[in-house]
Amino acid sequence: MADPIKQFVLKPYIPFELAGVDLSLTNSGAWMCAAVAASVILIGMGARQKSMIPSRMQALSEISYEFIADMVKENIGSKGRQYFPFIFTLFFFILFGNVLGLIPTSFTFTSHIIVTAVLAMAVFFVVTIFGIINHGTHFFSLFIPPGTPWPLLLLIIPLELLSFLIRPVTLSVRLFANMLAGHLMVKVFASFSVMMFAGLGVAGLFAGLVPVLFNSALLALELLVSCLQAYIFAILSCIYLKDSVDLHH
């Protein structure tokens, strides 16, 4: 059986080193560029067309815009418009990173915890920085629920602080774990098909159809999961960003 972990190994496409620092363009970096390019092309081509009767590309672009705009408005409020470009970029970067990773011989950069951790930390710092900009030191009252008796503050404040600090961990691990597990399953069942075809001869042609059909269903499920995980990451980011706008006090 082919090693299912091999698909997650970083490989340099364009080796480059500067002052002892490895700055090579890897398969991860290359597919990040591909995800950005796909996002720009999709939205750019649709936005360029401004006809009253929209083409398919224009309709797709407008639906994408309205989908994220509604997500931001419903979860952050009318004051959350400033975060629309950030959420829009996050969603489509993760979406194309997940979906393009389903192409054979491609690379899913969202299956690496370092990538998802950086994305989650970006959300965390935006929440913290804009929370302080918008509310000053009053932002830290977020860790003190209104109406809490003062004797309980010694317990409540550490719990609220821990809950706040653990957000990047849960946000990054959820995306990373789902992408890693899904791709591992697809690879394992694909290997079963190859083994049956190779080891059983003519009989393997029929026996191998079972894992092939199952693998096709897994690919469809993984496509759904890829879209769903991008949506979950974006909507949780909106919920966290609401703290920088409304402290619920």
HELIX and SHEET records of a PDB file:
HELIX    1   1 PRO A    4  PHE A    8  5                                   5    
HELIX    2   2 ASN A   27  ARG A   48  1                                  22    
HELIX    3   3 ARG A   56  ILE A   76  1                                  21    
HELIX    4   4 SER A   78  TYR A   83  5                                   6    
HELIX    5   5 PHE A   84  LEU A  100  1                                  17    
HELIX    6   6 PHE A  109  SER A  111  5                                   3    
HELIX    7   7 ILE A  113  HIS A  135  1                                  23    
HELIX    8   8 GLY A  136  PHE A  143  5                                   8    
HELIX    9   9 TRP A  150  LEU A  152  5                                   3    
HELIX   10  10 LEU A  153  LEU A  165  1                                  13    
HELIX   11  11 ARG A  167  GLY A  199  1                                  33    
HELIX   12  12 GLY A  201  ALA A  207  1                                   7    
HELIX   13  13 LEU A  209  LEU A  241  1                                  33    
HELIX   14  14 LYS A  242  SER A  244  5                                   3    
SHEET    1   A 2 PRO A  12  ILE A  14  0                                        
SHEET    2   A 2 LEU A  25  THR A  26 -1                                        
SHEET    1   B 2 GLU A  17  LEU A  18  0                                        
SHEET    2   B 2 VAL A  21  ASP A  22 -1                                        
END                                                                             
